[in-house]
Amino acid sequence: MPEFLAAAALVILAVTAVALFRVLRSRVAAERMMAVQLLGTGGAGALLLLGAASGSPATIDVALLLALFAAFACVAFVLDPAEPAGEDSPEEQP
Amino acid sequence: MMVLLDLALAAWLLALALHVVMERNERSAIIAFLALGLLLGLVWVRLAAPDVALTEIAIGGGGTGILLLRAEAALRGRGKHEEGATRGGKLAVAAGCAVISAGLGFAVLALASPAPTLAPAASDAIAATGLGNPVTAVLLAYRALDTLLEKVVVLLALVGIWSLAPDGIWGGAPEVAPAAVPGPLAWLARILPPFGVVIGVYMFWVGADAPGGTFQAGTVLAAMWLLVIMAGLLPPPDAASPALRLVLVGGPALFLAIAFLGFIVADGFLAYPEGFAKPLIVAIEAALTLSVAAALAMLVAGPARKAPAR
């Protein structure tokens, strides 16, 4: 069972990694920010699986904190007084 | 399977680090750096260091990101025309970094195996403290002096930042909220802190017996406080405010008081009386958590920008 859970965590991490680099290379700033959200979701999922695989409850606390700070990271994006509204709209590709 | 997982994590970490360095747009690089901090948390879990993982996620995903983005916003437009480094300069920096990385890698590979360890001694004596988390036992019992000095250093750093304020507005409040608070930020600042505060208190409480503790809890609380201040829901406190200064000094002061009490009721400085170690440690941790939270939030908020309200 632990082997299966670790394999599932590996699959989730691999998918998250591929998606992360695709999103990080996006030309739209909001999409780049979603990379952190993606890592929060994928990382928390992988951590929960690893925690179950290794039987260490502390891993679940790490997943909790990862989810919290991934959400908190949105702030960093919203908080930018110098950012003119719609800066990215001309860059957006249809 | 675990080896495969570790290899994948290491490759991912390297690729993300390269991306951070190669990215031309500063803000995109900072966002990728935030992701790198969160990913490092996963790596620390695989290295069986959940305490470090919690700290890394809280610092790397919380304070650092805001600090860097605010610095970038402050620098933008100023000195943008002067191109930083030439190609040769960049190559020199890359070579220097490569040498340091190679040296570190060599040093880690050259470590004695098995490494000399005090872990068994730390675990054997843990019953005397009544704690369940050996990391907390090291931080607040065996090596409490280091922790005490460390908290004082945080305060000194804050004094250093505050000193950057001009004379006229000394003791005033920092300016953190943007002129017009975006709607999503105000919404997030109402939704997230209730969860964050509960998680922060939980981190503090669980620290005695499981990974977690003062610093992790303080970082979470600091992030939540900053979020509320940044959304303009609460005004940032004046540096001269007595309540703020009491919270800042409270943790280290209580720590020092209990340390000196050790001369009377126990064997000496920083010694806990038998049977009372755990309640005393939890009391110190509670006060320190608040001090760390206030200090970290004020460190990120920066020096005063407004004259104090009198």
Interface residues (C-beta under 8 A of the other chain):
Chain A: E3 A6 A7 A9 L10 L13 A14 A17 L20 F21 L24 A29 R32 M33 A35 V36 L39 G40 G43 A46 L47 L50 S56 P57 A58 T59 D61 V62 L64 L65 L66 L68 F69 A70 A71 F72 A73 C74 V75 A76 F77 V78 L79 D80 P81 A82 E83
Chain B: M1 M2 L4 L5 A8 L9 W12 A15 L16 H19 R27 S28 I30 I31 A32 L34 A35 L38 L39 G41 L42 V45 R46 P50 A53 L54 I57 A58 G61 G62 G65 I66 L69 R70 A73 R76 G77 P178 A179 P182 P184 L185 L188 L192 F195 G196 I199 M203 V206 A210 P211 G212 Q216 V220 A223 L227 M230
